[in-house]
Amino acid sequence: MELMSHSSTFLLPTITPSPTYALVVLNQSLPRFAPLLWKHAQLRLCADGGANRVYDDMPLLLPHENAFDVRKRYKPDVIKGDMDSIRKEVLEFYANMGTKIIDESDDQDTTDLHKCVAYICDWAPDLDKSNLCILVAGALGGRFDHEIGNINVLCRFSTIRIILISDDCLIHLLPRTHRHEIHIQPTIEGPHCGLIPIGMPSGSTTTTGLQWDLAETEMKFGGLISTSNIVKGEKITVQSDSDLLWTINIKKL
């Protein structure tokens, strides 16, 4: 079984070498490290009302700078969605600055995050997808149905690395088609973590590097799931017969 490696180096000030990062901003408060994610990304998209968040919140994260200058510098490349949340003045501001606006209000069967991920996949059709990582800011918190919709996007695009990020934690998928190594950045994340089966129960999950490791353990809702676990080292290994969600807390620095 092929190995897949994971690391949260995108939360570090410098990353060398780095994957190809794309950033999607959703309609929740920006995490405090949003300017850092923006810096690392080669493509930046706002999903509908996510543009309001960039317009309103980015100057608040950089209070010692002129708000207009901040808004000019943090201009999204693309705004895409069903356009039911973005404010008119925000849409006009970015459109006048050259942001590409894609109105998909005719599609009510997919979420705005799904629309943005599909755009990113089309943006780089020849890119080695194993080197692509999509960071999603504002993916957690707020309405629970929105959170579940975002997690569903992880499952619908299971071959693409997508990381859901809030101010407090991150979540990404560990597909059952691979064994996994998770390289912990102890200065910025942990120690609290969890492994949660998604889509189907896990008949057998084995880990190393956790305080409560699993050894061919069955996990399912209504039974055992590995929440409130603790990372004990800087490398976690995971192998499972089902897709799992990995989550870990992000430290308040």
Secondary structure, DSSP 4 states (H G I P E B T S, - for coil): --EEEEE-GGGSS--SS--EEEEEE-SSPPPTTHHHHHHH-SEEEEETTHHHHHHHHHHHHSTTS-HHHHHHHT--SEEEE--SSS-HHHHHHHHHTT-EEEE-TT--SS-HHHHHHHHHHHH-TTS-GGGEEEEEET-SSS-HHHHHHHHHHHHHTTTSEEEEE-SSEEEEEE-TTSEEEEE--TTTEEEEEEEEE-SS-EEEEEEESBTT--SSEEE-TTS--EEEEEB-SSEEEEEESS-EEEEEEEP--
